[in-house]
Amino acid sequence: MVLHLMGEEGAYDQNSWFAHCMLLFKAFSALSDREVVQKFAIKATTMAKVYIGNDGGWSKIAQAPEATEWWGLRKKITA
Protein backbone atom coordinates (compact mmCIF):
# COMPACT_ATOMS: atom_id res chain seq x y z
CA MET A 1 0.00 0.00 0.00
CA VAL A 2 2.83 2.39 0.84
CA LEU A 3 4.46 1.83 -2.56
CA HIS A 4 1.12 2.33 -4.26
CA LEU A 5 0.53 5.63 -2.45
CA MET A 6 4.02 6.87 -3.30
CA GLY A 7 3.35 6.04 -6.94
CA GLU A 8 -0.03 7.79 -6.95
CA GLU A 9 1.41 10.92 -5.38
CA GLY A 10 4.65 10.83 -7.32
CA ALA A 11 6.41 11.38 -3.99
CA TYR A 12 9.09 8.77 -3.46
CA ASP A 13 11.21 8.49 -0.37
CA GLN A 14 14.25 6.52 -1.42
CA ASN A 15 14.81 4.79 1.93
CA SER A 16 11.16 3.86 2.46
CA TRP A 17 10.77 2.68 -1.10
CA PHE A 18 13.75 0.34 -1.01
CA ALA A 19 12.87 -0.93 2.47
CA HIS A 20 9.35 -1.83 1.35
CA CYS A 21 10.63 -3.47 -1.85
CA MET A 22 13.06 -5.57 0.15
CA LEU A 23 10.34 -6.73 2.56
CA LEU A 24 7.99 -7.61 -0.30
CA PHE A 25 10.77 -9.34 -2.20
CA LYS A 26 11.62 -11.50 0.81
CA ALA A 27 8.00 -12.34 1.60
CA PHE A 28 7.02 -13.29 -1.94
CA SER A 29 10.30 -15.14 -2.49
CA ALA A 30 9.61 -17.23 0.59
CA LEU A 31 6.22 -18.06 -0.95
CA SER A 32 7.88 -18.89 -4.31
CA ASP A 33 5.77 -16.32 -6.18
CA ARG A 34 8.01 -15.65 -9.18
CA GLU A 35 5.65 -13.24 -10.92
CA VAL A 36 5.32 -10.88 -7.96
CA VAL A 37 9.03 -11.04 -7.10
CA GLN A 38 9.90 -10.13 -10.68
CA LYS A 39 7.38 -7.27 -10.68
CA PHE A 40 8.95 -5.64 -7.61
CA ALA A 41 12.52 -6.40 -8.70
CA ILE A 42 11.92 -4.71 -12.06
CA LYS A 43 10.46 -1.65 -10.32
CA ALA A 44 13.36 -1.62 -7.87
CA THR A 45 15.84 -1.83 -10.78
CA THR A 46 14.33 1.28 -12.34
CA MET A 47 14.26 3.21 -9.07
CA ALA A 48 17.81 2.17 -8.14
CA LYS A 49 19.11 3.46 -11.46
CA VAL A 50 17.45 6.81 -10.74
CA TYR A 51 18.55 7.12 -7.11
CA ILE A 52 21.93 5.40 -6.95
CA GLY A 53 23.04 5.27 -10.59
CA ASN A 54 23.06 1.48 -10.97
CA ASP A 55 20.59 -1.36 -10.63
CA GLY A 56 21.63 -2.24 -7.08
CA GLY A 57 21.58 -5.94 -7.93
CA TRP A 58 17.83 -5.95 -8.56
CA SER A 59 18.06 -6.92 -12.24
CA LYS A 60 19.84 -10.14 -11.23
CA ILE A 61 16.95 -10.91 -8.85
CA ALA A 62 14.40 -10.18 -11.59
CA GLN A 63 16.15 -12.62 -13.93
CA ALA A 64 16.50 -15.48 -11.45
CA PRO A 65 14.47 -15.05 -8.25
CA GLU A 66 14.86 -18.76 -7.51
CA ALA A 67 18.60 -18.23 -7.01
CA THR A 68 18.14 -16.04 -3.94
CA GLU A 69 18.49 -17.33 -0.39
CA TRP A 70 14.88 -16.43 0.39
CA TRP A 71 13.32 -18.54 -2.37
CA GLY A 72 10.89 -21.18 -1.15
CA LEU A 73 11.55 -20.77 2.57
CA ARG A 74 7.85 -21.04 3.25
CA LYS A 75 6.70 -24.42 2.06
CA LYS A 76 3.05 -25.23 1.56
CA ILE A 77 1.64 -27.64 4.06
CA THR A 78 -0.64 -30.27 2.56
CA ALA A 79 -3.05 -32.18 4.70
Secondary structure, DSSP 4 states (H G I P E B T S, - for coil): -HHHHHHHHT---HHHHHHHHHHHHHHHHHTT-HHHHHHHHHHHHHHHHHHHSS-TTHHHHHH-GGGSTTTT-SPPP--
